[in-house]
Amino acid sequence: MKNKYRILKIAITVIILGFLLSFSLKRFSNQKITDNKISVKMNEKTPVYFIDEKDIKEIVKKENPSGKVGDLNIPALEKKINALPAVDSANVYLNLNGKLNLDIRQRVPVFRLNYNGKDVYVDEKGIEFPISRTYSHPCMLVTGNVKPEEYRKLADLIEKINKDDFCRKYFIGISKDKGDYNLLTSEGNYKVEIGDLDNIDFKVKGFKTFVEKYLVYQDPQKYSMVSVKYQNQIVTTLNPYFKENDSILKAGHKELEKAPAMVSVSKNEARPRTAETKKPAALKPKEKPAPKTSASRKEAQKAEKKSAAPKPKTKAKVKIE
C-alpha cells in the first residue's frame, strides 16, 4: 500500500508540473525575446574576450528571426553556440517568465603555437583553435614542429611554469629544434635545453640549482646554452660573441693547432731504405811475422778476432716531412 501511495503521489506531481509548464509556454509563446530578456554569462576563471555578449545576441537573432519565444529552438541554438571554436561549453535554457539564459564557458589559451605560417591557440585540454582578429590573449609563445599528441604535455609544462615564481621569472617562451625542446630565458641570450617533455620537475630543479649556486655569480651573457636533458649532469655551451670568452676559445684553438696533423705519404716515400753496407775488401795473405815476445803475440791474436767479427747492420731512418 505504501509503495502504491508513493507512486501515485509522484505521478500527480509530474502531471501538475507538466500542466504548469504548458500553461506558461502558451502564455509566453507569443512574447518576443528582446535584448533585456537575454542573459549571457561567461563562466571561465580567467577572463577572455574571444566572443562577447553582443556576438551571442546576434546568433540568437539569426537562429530565431521572428523573435518569439514559441519559435525558439533551444537545442539548435545550443548546438550552434557550442560549434564556435572559442567556446568550450554552452548551456541554454528558458525561464518560466520568458527570460533566455545562456551560460557559456570560453576556451582559455595556455600557449600560442607558431610554425610554418600556422598560428593557433591551444587550451589546457590540448585542443587547438584559431586566433581572433579582435582579441589577443597573453600567453607563452611556442615555436617549432610540435605534434598534436604533445599538446597536453606541453600545456602541463606551461601551467607548472606559470605557477612557479622562479620559472615564471626566467622562462618566456619555448622552442622545438631537431626534436629537442628548449626553454627561452628572459636573462641573457642563452636557452635551456630540456630534450623531451618527460621528468620535467627533475630537469627544472636541476636548472634552479645551477642558477642559485653558480649562474648568479656569472654574467648571463657568458653562455649560449645550458643543457639539463642529460641525467644527473648539466652541460653548458659558451657564447662565442662574449668578450670574456675570447681568451678561453683562443686557448682552445691553440691547443688544437699543437695537435699532430695527419700527413699523407706516398708509397715510395714510406718504404724505408736499407743502409748500403760495403763489402769488406779481401785481405791479402800476409807474410808470417817474425817471432815476437809473448806480449806481442797476445796483441796479434786480439787484432785477428776483431777483424774476423762481422760488422753490425745499421737501421735505416725514415724521415716523414
Secondary structure, DSSP 8 states (H G I E B T S, - for coil): -HHHHHHHHHHHHHHHHHHHHHHHHHHHTTSB--GGGEEEEE--SS---SS-HHHHHHHHHHH-TT-BSTT--HHHHHHHHHTSTTEEEEEEEE-TTS-EEEEEEE--EEEEEEETTEEEEEETTS-EEE--SS-----EEEES---GGGHHHHHHHHHHHHH-HHHHHHEEEEEEETTEEEEEESSSS-EEEEESSSSHHHHHHHHHHHHHHTGGGS-GGGEEEEE--STT--EEEE-TTSGGGHHHHHHHHHHHHHS-------HHHHS----------------------HHHHHHHHHHHHHHHS------------
